[in-house]
Amino acid sequence: MDEDEVLKKLQFLTVRTGLRVATSVIIAAGLMLASTAPVGAVGIEEYFSFSTSVTFSSTTVQEGQTFYVTVTVQAICNKTLPVAPTEAFTSGRVIARHDASGAMVILNPSYSVSISPVPYRQGETIAASQIAPLRFPPGSPAGSYTVTGELVEAKVKVLGIPLDIKDYLPQSQVLGSVTYGSGVASGGISGEFGGWGVASPPAPKLPPGTTDISKSVSANGTFTETVVTKSENGKASLTFKKGTKGLTGEGNPTAQISIIETSVSANWTGKLEAVGQRYDLGPDGAVFDTPVALTISYDEAEVPDGVPEKNLTIAFWDNQTSQWVVPSNPVLDTEANTITASISHFTVFAITADTSPTVFTVSNLSIVPGEVDAGRSVLISAVISNKGGLSGSHEVVMEVDGNAILSKKITLAGGEKTTVMSVIQRSQAGVYTVNVGNLSGKITVRVPPLPDPSPPAAVLTPPSFSVSNLSVFPRKAVAGRNVTVSVVLANTGQLEGSHRLVLEIDAAPVASQELTLAGGASKEVIFTISKDDAGTYAINIGGLSDNFSVEPLAMPSQRGTNWGVIRGFVAGGLALILIGSILLKRRRGL
């Protein structure tokens, strides 16, 4: 069926503007591609059950006041669709007609509704909420207004074909009424809205998983404080840092943030599979100038068998490519069972796991060295990788000329790799073929060249000792005093050896020393001797001779007593005593 036939069948649709329009359109389009029956016979309600509500944040509006309309819809698939649609999109504007004068004013020039992925299997559900900010332009006349939604654009994508269906849908729909102006009493919303339950509470209750952030956002969309919003089940949260600027797809400040739990299965053909709950972040199309932290918790029991916990990640559904995409650098905390990612736009997010089957590959075959002498070792290694997502085992066989030198069973988690290696030697020259998996290489073994004839080793001469430089000091000594005798002993050979020197005096040995010297080394040898008897002594040491003499020790001479001197000292002493006595008497006489 071509696009024209699809569009012709869409003219039988009778649906409403808003989220239900988008949902019904994509369902009908999917059914039409599988059936030639008129769309009127499709029976949308046979396939889907709807729960829908519309609320205004205020029904009495003052000049300059911004108020909001919130449309929330939940669709439950009662019966699996024959063909799976992938995406639906509508955009429009909100206008108000002055009931008394008929004057028209624009409350919101552009808003959009997007649904992707789409529930198409029995039991799947989707819940979406669209918030549109509204404001009366300055100079609008006071009074009661009827608020209407006008359709601007409507498209649906089925089997990758985007279909423009705007001309086949109602172009407008009354939403309700509000009262504009100062000093007027609050009124209710009136008007039929396709059977949707319409309420107008002063402070409307937000849908589950939706957080009002209007008090934390400035007029240009900048967060004035750090804000954390959570899903209804508390397992998903968004953290907006102070200073972050966020705008809706229409360029308006974000007033509400939603994290809606959904069981929708995306129609993907990639290798990632969602683990646990999926979360639709809203408003649709919202973007942020600073990354927002999205944290999702998981239950270990939900991790598919064979998937290592460390391989879990966060991913978002890309409507353009129809597959899960992993953002940059998500952080996994296996202790807290959470994953956090920095995101800058809103769509469907989930924790995902690679559940593709195990695929083992062999790479980086290495043979070192490639050429070797016979009998020398060669190291063979290769990298074994599991390119799949699930854990698995693989038998690795390493062969040389068809003979297995290694057979090993390897178990790897998804995405892991390891290196296998073996060392071999071959004594026969030749070229050997190495095979590991689908890779092969060569080893060249050569006969080592004969060693070059080398000259015979030099014969070292044995040790040989010589004595020189005989010295005697002093040559004349006093009896009992030391005499030093020294010589230089040298090993004139090339090998190490020992030699004993003997000191002889008058041909009789009196002392000896044994020394060990390396080839070519020399050392001074010292002897110390003494003699008590006067005389001349002959020295001989190592064939060298000399002599020294010894004189007797001199004694003090015996002289007579000098009595004259003694008499002189005595006479002098007596004279001094006599003179002293005379002087003493004279002093007393005075």
C-alpha positions as CSV (number, residue, x, y, z in Angstrom):
1,M,0.0,0.0,0.0
2,D,1.5,3.4,-1.0
3,E,1.3,6.7,0.8
4,D,-1.7,8.0,-1.2
5,E,-3.8,4.9,-0.3
6,V,-2.9,5.4,3.4
7,L,-3.9,9.0,3.3
8,K,-7.2,8.2,1.6
9,K,-8.1,5.8,4.3
10,L,-7.3,8.4,7.0
11,Q,-10.2,10.5,5.8
12,F,-12.5,8.0,7.6
13,L,-10.9,8.9,11.0
14,T,-13.0,10.8,13.5
15,V,-10.6,11.6,16.3
16,R,-9.9,14.5,18.7
17,T,-7.1,17.0,18.8
18,G,-4.2,16.5,21.3
19,L,-2.6,13.3,22.6
20,R,-5.6,11.1,21.7
21,V,-5.4,12.4,18.1
22,A,-1.7,11.4,17.9
23,T,-2.3,8.0,19.5
24,S,-5.4,7.2,17.3
25,V,-3.7,8.3,14.1
26,I,-0.7,6.0,14.5
27,I,-2.8,3.1,15.5
28,A,-5.1,3.5,12.5
29,A,-2.1,3.9,10.2
30,G,-0.5,0.7,11.5
31,L,-3.8,-1.2,11.0
32,M,-4.4,0.2,7.5
33,L,-1.0,-1.1,6.3
34,A,-2.1,-4.6,7.3
35,S,-5.8,-4.4,6.1
36,T,-7.8,-3.2,3.1
37,A,-10.9,-2.6,5.2
38,P,-12.1,1.0,5.7
39,V,-10.6,2.8,8.7
40,G,-14.1,3.2,10.0
41,A,-14.2,-0.5,10.6
42,V,-10.8,-0.6,12.4
43,G,-12.4,-0.1,15.9
44,I,-9.8,1.9,17.8
45,E,-11.5,1.1,21.1
46,E,-11.1,-2.6,20.3
47,Y,-7.3,-2.2,20.5
48,F,-6.9,0.6,23.1
49,S,-8.4,1.8,26.3
50,F,-7.9,5.5,27.1
51,S,-7.9,7.5,30.4
52,T,-7.6,11.2,29.7
53,S,-7.9,14.5,31.7
54,V,-7.5,18.2,31.0
55,T,-6.9,20.8,33.7
56,F,-6.2,24.5,33.8
57,S,-3.9,25.9,36.5
58,S,-6.3,28.8,36.9
59,T,-9.7,29.7,35.4
60,T,-9.6,33.3,36.6
61,V,-6.7,35.1,34.9
62,Q,-5.3,38.6,35.5
63,E,-3.4,40.8,33.1
64,G,0.2,39.6,32.7
65,Q,-0.5,36.3,34.5
66,T,0.9,33.1,33.0
67,F,-1.3,30.0,33.5
68,Y,-1.1,26.5,32.2
69,V,-3.2,23.8,30.5
70,T,-2.2,20.3,31.3
71,V,-3.4,17.4,29.1
72,T,-2.6,13.9,30.4
73,V,-3.5,10.6,28.6
74,Q,-2.8,7.0,29.3
75,A,-3.3,4.4,26.6
76,I,-3.5,0.6,27.3
77,C,-3.0,-1.8,24.4
78,N,-5.8,-4.4,24.6
79,K,-4.8,-6.3,21.4
80,T,-1.5,-6.6,19.6
81,L,-1.4,-4.5,16.4
82,P,-0.7,-6.2,13.0
83,V,2.0,-3.6,12.1
84,A,4.0,-1.6,14.6
85,P,4.1,2.2,14.2
86,T,7.2,4.0,15.5
87,E,6.4,7.6,16.1
88,A,3.6,10.2,16.0
89,F,3.8,14.0,16.1
90,T,1.3,16.9,16.3
91,S,1.7,20.6,16.8
92,G,-0.8,23.4,17.3
93,R,-1.6,26.6,18.9
94,V,-4.0,27.7,21.6
95,I,-6.4,30.7,21.0
96,A,-9.2,32.3,23.0
97,R,-12.4,33.9,21.6
98,H,-14.0,36.7,23.6
99,D,-17.6,35.6,24.2
100,A,-19.1,39.1,24.1
101,S,-17.3,40.7,21.2
102,G,-15.9,37.7,19.3
103,A,-12.4,39.1,19.4
104,M,-9.7,36.4,19.0
105,V,-6.4,36.4,20.9
106,I,-3.5,33.9,20.8
107,L,-2.6,32.4,24.2
108,N,0.2,30.1,23.0
109,P,1.5,30.3,19.4
110,S,3.1,26.8,19.3
111,Y,3.0,23.6,21.3
112,S,3.7,20.0,20.3
113,V,2.9,16.5,21.3
114,S,5.2,13.5,20.4
115,I,4.8,9.8,21.2
116,S,7.7,7.4,20.7
117,P,8.0,4.5,21.2
118,V,4.4,3.5,20.7
119,P,2.6,0.6,22.6
120,Y,1.6,-2.0,20.1
121,R,1.7,-5.3,22.0
122,Q,-1.2,-6.4,24.2
123,G,-0.7,-5.3,27.8
124,E,1.7,-2.5,27.0
125,T,0.9,1.0,28.3
126,I,2.0,4.6,27.8
127,A,1.3,7.6,29.9
128,A,2.2,11.1,28.6
129,S,1.5,14.6,29.9
130,Q,1.7,17.8,27.9
131,I,1.9,21.2,29.6
132,A,1.3,24.3,27.6
133,P,1.9,27.8,29.1
134,L,-0.8,30.3,28.3
135,R,-0.9,34.1,28.6
136,F,-3.4,36.8,27.4
137,P,-1.7,39.5,25.3
138,P,-1.7,43.0,26.7
139,G,-4.9,45.0,25.8
140,S,-7.1,41.9,25.7
141,P,-10.7,42.8,26.6
142,A,-11.9,41.6,30.0
143,G,-14.5,39.0,30.2
144,S,-15.3,35.3,29.5
145,Y,-13.3,33.5,26.8
146,T,-13.7,30.2,25.0
147,V,-10.3,28.5,24.8
148,T,-9.7,26.5,21.6
149,G,-6.8,24.3,20.3
150,E,-6.0,24.6,16.6
151,L,-4.1,21.9,14.7
152,V,-1.0,23.2,12.8
153,E,0.8,20.0,11.8
154,A,0.2,16.3,12.2
155,K,2.5,13.4,11.0
156,V,2.9,9.7,11.7
157,K,5.8,7.4,10.8
158,V,5.0,3.8,9.8
159,L,7.7,1.5,8.4
160,G,10.0,4.5,8.2
161,I,7.5,6.5,6.1
162,P,6.5,9.9,7.5
163,L,2.9,10.7,6.5
164,D,1.4,14.2,6.6
165,I,-2.2,13.7,7.8
166,K,-3.1,17.3,8.9
167,D,-5.8,17.7,6.2
168,Y,-7.6,14.6,7.3
169,L,-8.0,15.6,10.9
170,P,-10.3,18.1,12.7
171,Q,-8.6,21.5,12.5
172,S,-9.7,22.8,15.9
173,Q,-11.3,21.7,19.2
174,V,-12.8,23.6,22.1
175,L,-10.9,23.1,25.3
176,G,-13.0,25.0,27.8
177,S,-13.5,28.6,29.1
178,V,-11.7,31.0,31.4
179,T,-12.4,34.5,32.7
180,Y,-9.9,37.3,32.0
181,G,-9.7,40.6,33.9
182,S,-9.2,42.0,37.4
183,G,-11.8,41.7,40.2
184,V,-13.8,38.9,38.6
185,A,-15.0,35.8,40.4
186,S,-13.6,32.4,39.6
187,G,-15.6,30.3,37.3
188,G,-15.5,26.8,36.0
189,I,-14.5,25.3,32.7
190,S,-17.3,24.6,30.2
191,G,-17.5,22.9,26.9
192,E,-17.6,19.3,25.6
193,F,-14.1,17.9,25.1
194,G,-14.6,14.5,23.5
195,G,-15.8,12.8,26.6
196,W,-12.5,13.6,28.4
197,G,-12.9,14.2,32.1
198,V,-12.3,18.0,32.6
199,A,-11.6,19.5,36.0
200,S,-10.7,23.0,37.1
201,P,-9.5,22.9,40.7
202,P,-7.8,26.0,42.1
203,A,-4.6,24.0,42.5
204,P,-4.8,21.0,40.1
205,K,-3.3,17.7,41.3
206,L,-0.2,16.9,39.2
207,P,-0.1,13.5,37.4
208,P,2.1,10.8,39.1
209,G,5.8,11.5,38.5
210,T,5.3,15.1,37.7
211,T,6.9,17.9,39.7
212,D,6.0,21.6,39.6
213,I,9.3,23.6,39.3
214,S,7.8,27.0,38.4
215,K,8.8,28.6,41.7
216,S,12.5,27.5,41.1
217,V,12.7,28.8,37.5
218,S,13.1,32.4,36.3
219,A,11.2,34.0,33.4
220,N,14.0,33.0,30.9
221,G,14.0,29.3,32.1
222,T,17.0,29.5,34.4
223,F,16.9,27.5,37.6
224,T,17.4,29.7,40.6
225,E,18.3,26.8,42.9
226,T,19.3,23.2,42.6
227,V,16.2,21.0,42.1
228,V,15.8,17.2,42.3
229,T,12.7,15.6,40.8
230,K,11.7,11.9,41.1
231,S,9.5,9.3,39.5
232,E,6.5,8.0,41.3
233,N,8.3,4.8,42.3
234,G,11.3,6.8,43.5
235,K,13.7,4.7,41.3
236,A,14.5,7.5,38.8
237,S,15.6,11.1,39.6
238,L,16.7,14.2,37.8
239,T,19.1,16.8,39.3
240,F,19.1,20.3,37.9
241,K,22.0,22.4,39.1
242,K,21.4,26.1,40.0
243,G,22.1,28.2,36.9
244,T,20.9,25.6,34.4
245,K,18.7,27.0,31.7
246,G,15.9,24.8,30.3
247,L,13.3,25.4,27.6
248,T,10.5,23.4,26.2
249,G,10.4,22.4,22.5
250,E,8.4,25.6,21.9
251,G,11.1,27.8,23.5
252,N,9.1,28.4,26.7
253,P,10.5,28.1,30.3
254,T,10.0,24.7,31.8
255,A,7.3,24.8,34.5
256,Q,6.9,21.1,35.2
257,I,9.1,18.1,35.0
258,S,7.7,14.6,34.5
259,I,9.4,11.2,34.9
260,I,6.7,8.8,33.8
261,E,7.0,5.0,34.2
262,T,6.2,3.2,31.0
263,S,6.3,-0.4,29.9
264,V,6.4,0.4,26.2
265,S,8.7,-1.9,24.2
266,A,10.7,0.1,21.6
267,N,10.7,-1.5,18.1
268,W,14.4,-1.9,17.9
269,T,16.7,-4.4,16.2
270,G,19.9,-3.5,18.1
271,K,21.6,-5.6,20.7
272,L,20.6,-3.6,23.8
273,E,17.7,-4.7,25.9
274,A,16.0,-2.6,28.6
275,V,16.4,-3.8,32.1
276,G,13.5,-3.0,34.5
277,Q,11.3,0.0,34.1
278,R,11.5,2.5,31.3
279,Y,11.0,6.3,32.0
280,D,9.6,8.9,29.7
281,L,11.0,12.3,30.6
282,G,9.0,15.4,29.9
283,P,8.1,17.8,28.7
284,D,8.8,16.3,25.3
285,G,11.5,18.2,23.4
286,A,12.8,20.1,26.4
287,V,16.5,21.0,26.1
288,F,19.1,22.2,28.7
289,D,22.3,24.3,28.3
290,T,24.0,22.4,31.2
291,P,23.9,18.6,31.5
292,V,21.2,17.3,33.8
293,A,22.1,14.3,36.1
294,L,19.7,11.3,35.5
295,T,20.0,8.5,38.1
296,I,18.1,5.2,37.7
297,S,18.3,2.4,40.2
298,Y,17.9,-1.3,39.3
299,D,17.2,-4.6,40.9
300,E,20.0,-7.2,40.5
301,A,17.3,-9.9,40.0
302,E,16.2,-8.0,36.8
303,V,19.7,-8.4,35.2
304,P,19.4,-10.9,32.4
305,D,21.2,-14.2,32.9
306,G,24.7,-14.2,31.5
307,V,25.0,-10.4,31.6
308,P,27.7,-9.1,34.0
309,E,26.4,-6.4,36.3
310,K,29.4,-4.2,35.3
311,N,28.1,-4.2,31.7
312,L,24.8,-2.4,32.6
313,T,24.4,1.2,31.3
314,I,21.8,3.9,30.7
315,A,20.5,4.5,27.2
316,F,17.9,6.7,25.5
317,W,15.6,5.9,22.6
318,D,16.6,7.7,19.4
319,N,13.6,8.4,17.3
320,Q,15.7,9.1,14.2
321,T,17.6,5.8,14.2
322,S,15.0,3.8,16.1
323,Q,17.5,2.3,18.5
324,W,18.9,2.7,22.0
325,V,21.9,5.1,22.3
326,V,24.3,5.2,25.2
327,P,25.2,8.7,26.4
328,S,28.8,9.6,27.2
329,N,30.4,8.2,30.3
330,P,27.6,6.8,32.4
331,V,28.7,6.0,36.0
332,L,27.7,2.6,37.4
333,D,27.6,2.1,41.2
334,T,27.3,-1.6,41.9
335,E,27.1,-1.0,45.6
336,A,24.1,1.3,45.4
337,N,22.7,-0.5,42.3
338,T,22.4,2.8,40.4
339,I,23.6,4.3,37.1
340,T,24.0,8.0,36.6
341,A,24.3,9.8,33.2
342,S,24.6,13.4,32.1
343,I,21.8,14.3,29.6
344,S,20.8,17.4,27.8
345,H,17.4,16.5,26.3
346,F,14.3,14.5,27.2
347,T,13.0,11.3,25.7
348,V,12.6,7.7,26.9
349,F,15.5,6.5,29.1
350,A,16.1,3.1,30.6
351,I,18.9,0.9,32.1
352,T,20.0,-1.4,29.3
353,A,22.1,-4.5,28.9
354,D,23.8,-6.0,25.8
355,T,22.1,-9.4,25.5
356,S,23.5,-10.3,22.1
357,P,24.8,-13.9,21.9
358,T,28.5,-14.7,22.5
359,V,30.8,-14.2,19.6
360,F,34.4,-15.2,20.1
361,T,37.1,-13.8,17.9
362,V,40.9,-14.2,17.6
363,S,43.2,-11.3,17.0
364,N,46.7,-10.0,17.4
365,L,48.5,-13.3,16.6
366,S,52.1,-12.7,17.7
367,I,55.2,-15.0,17.0
368,V,58.4,-13.8,18.6
369,P,60.9,-14.2,17.2
370,G,59.8,-15.1,13.7
371,E,63.2,-16.5,12.8
372,V,65.2,-18.5,15.3
373,D,68.1,-20.9,15.5
374,A,67.3,-24.5,16.0
375,G,66.7,-25.4,19.7
376,R,65.9,-21.8,20.7
377,S,62.5,-20.8,22.2
378,V,59.6,-19.0,20.3
379,L,56.7,-17.3,22.1
380,I,53.3,-17.6,20.4
381,S,50.4,-15.5,21.7
382,A,46.9,-14.4,20.5
383,V,44.0,-12.3,22.0
384,I,40.7,-14.0,22.4
385,S,37.6,-11.7,22.7
386,N,33.9,-12.1,23.4
387,K,32.3,-9.6,21.1
388,G,28.8,-10.5,22.3
389,G,26.9,-9.3,25.4
390,L,26.4,-12.5,27.2
391,S,29.0,-14.6,29.1
392,G,30.2,-17.8,27.3
393,S,32.9,-20.4,26.9
394,H,35.1,-21.2,23.9
395,E,37.7,-23.9,23.2
396,V,40.9,-22.3,22.0
397,V,43.3,-24.5,20.0
398,M,46.8,-23.4,19.0
399,E,48.5,-25.6,16.3
400,V,51.9,-25.9,14.7
401,D,51.9,-27.8,11.4
402,G,48.5,-29.2,12.3
403,N,49.5,-30.5,15.7
404,A,47.9,-29.0,18.8
405,I,50.4,-27.4,21.1
406,L,47.7,-25.8,23.3
407,S,44.0,-26.6,23.9
408,K,42.3,-24.5,26.5
409,K,38.6,-23.7,27.4
410,I,38.2,-20.0,28.1
411,T,35.1,-18.4,29.7
412,L,34.6,-14.7,29.1
413,A,31.9,-12.2,30.1
414,G,30.4,-10.0,27.3
415,G,33.0,-7.5,26.1
416,E,35.9,-9.2,27.8
417,K,39.2,-10.4,26.3
418,T,42.2,-12.4,27.3
419,T,45.6,-13.5,25.9
420,V,46.6,-17.1,25.4
421,M,50.3,-18.0,24.9
422,S,52.7,-21.0,24.5
423,V,56.4,-21.4,24.2
424,I,57.9,-24.0,21.7
425,Q,61.3,-25.1,20.5
426,R,62.2,-26.9,17.3
427,S,65.5,-28.7,16.7
428,Q,65.0,-29.2,12.9
429,A,65.5,-26.4,10.4
430,G,62.5,-25.5,8.3
431,V,59.4,-23.3,8.1
432,Y,56.6,-24.1,10.5
433,T,52.9,-22.9,10.2
434,V,51.1,-21.6,13.3
435,N,47.3,-21.6,13.4
436,V,45.0,-20.0,16.1
437,G,41.4,-19.8,15.1
438,N,41.2,-18.2,11.7
439,L,44.7,-16.6,12.0
440,S,48.0,-18.1,10.8
441,G,51.6,-17.3,10.9
442,K,55.1,-18.7,10.1
443,I,58.2,-19.7,12.1
444,T,61.5,-20.0,10.4
445,V,64.0,-22.3,12.1
446,R,67.5,-22.2,10.8
447,V,70.7,-24.2,11.6
448,P,73.0,-22.1,13.7
449,P,76.3,-21.1,11.9
450,L,79.5,-22.9,13.0
451,P,81.5,-20.8,15.5
452,D,84.6,-19.1,14.1
453,P,87.8,-20.8,15.1
454,S,89.3,-18.9,17.9
455,P,93.0,-18.8,18.9
456,P,94.0,-21.1,21.8
457,A,93.7,-19.7,25.2
458,A,96.8,-18.0,26.5
459,V,98.8,-20.0,29.0
460,L,99.4,-17.9,32.1
461,T,102.8,-18.1,33.7
462,P,103.0,-19.5,37.3
463,P,103.8,-17.3,40.2
464,S,107.4,-16.2,40.7
465,F,108.6,-14.1,43.5
466,S,111.5,-11.6,43.8
467,V,112.8,-9.6,46.8
468,S,114.2,-6.1,46.4
469,N,114.9,-2.8,48.2
470,L,116.4,-4.1,51.4
471,S,116.5,-1.3,54.0
472,V,117.9,-1.3,57.6
473,F,117.2,1.6,60.0
474,P,119.0,2.7,62.1
475,R,122.3,1.1,61.0
476,K,123.8,2.0,64.4
477,A,121.5,1.2,67.4
478,V,121.7,1.2,71.1
479,A,121.4,-2.1,72.9
480,G,117.8,-3.0,73.5
481,R,116.4,-0.5,70.9
482,N,114.4,-1.5,67.8
483,V,115.8,-1.9,64.3
484,T,113.5,-1.9,61.3
485,V,114.3,-4.2,58.4
486,S,112.1,-3.9,55.2
487,V,112.1,-5.4,51.7
488,V,109.7,-5.3,48.7
489,L,108.2,-8.7,47.7
490,A,106.9,-9.0,44.1
491,N,105.0,-11.7,42.2
492,T,106.4,-11.5,38.7
493,G,104.3,-14.4,37.4
494,Q,100.7,-14.2,36.0
495,L,99.0,-16.5,38.4
496,E,98.3,-15.9,42.1
497,G,100.7,-17.5,44.5
498,S,102.1,-17.5,48.1
499,H,105.7,-17.0,49.4
500,R,107.3,-17.0,52.8
501,L,110.1,-14.5,53.7
502,V,112.6,-15.5,56.4
503,L,114.7,-12.9,58.2
504,E,118.1,-14.3,59.2
505,I,120.6,-12.6,61.6
506,D,124.1,-14.0,61.6
507,A,122.7,-17.0,59.5
508,A,120.1,-17.8,62.1
509,P,116.3,-17.4,61.3
510,V,114.7,-14.9,63.8
511,A,111.3,-14.1,62.0
512,S,109.2,-15.0,59.0
513,Q,106.1,-13.8,57.1
514,E,103.9,-15.6,54.5
515,L,102.2,-13.5,51.8
516,T,99.8,-14.2,48.9
517,L,100.0,-12.0,45.9
518,A,98.1,-11.9,42.6
519,G,100.0,-12.1,39.4
520,G,102.1,-8.9,38.9
521,A,101.4,-7.5,42.4
522,S,104.0,-6.4,44.9
523,K,104.1,-5.5,48.6
524,E,106.5,-4.0,51.2
525,V,107.3,-6.4,54.1
526,I,108.6,-5.0,57.4
527,F,110.4,-6.8,60.3
528,T,111.2,-5.2,63.6
529,I,114.1,-6.6,65.7
530,S,116.3,-5.6,68.7
531,K,119.7,-6.8,70.2
532,D,120.9,-6.4,73.8
533,D,124.5,-7.2,73.2
534,A,126.9,-4.7,71.6
535,G,128.4,-5.8,68.3
536,T,127.9,-6.0,64.5
537,Y,125.1,-8.2,63.1
538,A,124.7,-9.6,59.6
539,I,121.2,-9.6,58.0
540,N,120.0,-11.8,55.2
541,I,116.5,-11.9,53.7
542,G,115.4,-13.4,50.4
543,G,119.0,-13.5,49.2
544,L,119.7,-9.8,50.1
545,S,122.2,-9.0,52.9
546,D,123.2,-6.1,55.0
547,N,124.4,-5.4,58.6
548,F,123.9,-3.1,61.6
549,S,125.8,-2.4,64.8
550,V,124.8,-2.2,68.4
551,E,126.5,-0.1,71.1
552,P,126.2,-0.6,74.9
553,L,123.9,1.7,76.9
554,A,126.1,4.5,78.6
555,M,125.9,4.8,82.6
556,P,126.3,8.1,84.7
557,S,130.0,8.7,86.0
558,Q,131.0,8.5,89.9
559,R,132.7,11.9,91.1
560,G,134.1,13.0,94.7
561,T,132.3,15.3,97.1
562,N,133.2,19.0,96.7
563,W,133.6,20.0,100.4
564,G,134.8,23.5,99.6
565,V,131.6,24.4,98.0
566,I,129.6,22.9,100.9
567,R,131.7,24.9,103.4
568,G,131.1,28.1,101.5
569,F,127.3,27.6,101.6
570,V,127.4,26.9,105.4
571,A,129.5,30.0,106.1
572,G,127.3,32.2,104.0
573,G,124.2,30.9,105.9
574,L,125.7,31.7,109.3
575,A,126.7,35.2,108.3
576,L,123.2,35.9,107.2
577,I,121.8,34.7,110.6
578,L,124.3,36.9,112.4
579,I,123.4,40.0,110.5
580,G,119.7,39.4,111.0
581,S,120.1,39.2,114.8
582,I,122.0,42.5,115.0
583,L,119.4,44.3,113.1
584,L,116.6,42.9,115.2
585,K,118.2,44.1,118.5
586,R,118.7,47.6,117.1
587,R,115.0,47.8,116.2
588,R,114.0,46.8,119.7
589,G,116.4,49.3,121.3
590,L,114.7,52.0,119.5
